[in-house]
Amino acid sequence: MFKCIALLRRRADISHDAFVDYYEGQHAKLILRLLPGIVDYRRNYVQRDGAFLSAQAPIDFDSVTEIHFADRAAYDRFVAKAAEPDIARQIAEDEANFLDRGATRMFVVDERASESPLDA
């Protein structure tokens, strides 16, 4: 499995609930329709109560989005498709409805899982 993560910030003029509603009701469906090879697509919405907040390292995003692919080749096809002018335009226009696009960060990760103490 190959995984990338996006840290996304909502536009300042929309509420958390409006952000979640738009992402779930519109944007996630658009991404799945336009971009190939996604095996698993998860949106993790930040809940600030209960978070470990720090003035030195503020939480400056509203979603930790995980996108899984079968392998690196599938991810590369996803990236190439997202770069096609018409696809890129559709995604950018839709993101402008709910995201602070300048704050978006997306990166590939090497995920490692620890064995549960119950499994030992």
Secondary structure, 3 states (H helix, E strand, C coil): CEEEEEEECECCCCCHHHHHHHHHHHHHHHHHHHCCCEEEEEEEECCCCCCCCCCCCCCCCCEEEEEEECCHHHHHHHHHHHHCHHHHHHHHHHHCCCECHHHCEEEEECCCCCCCCCCC
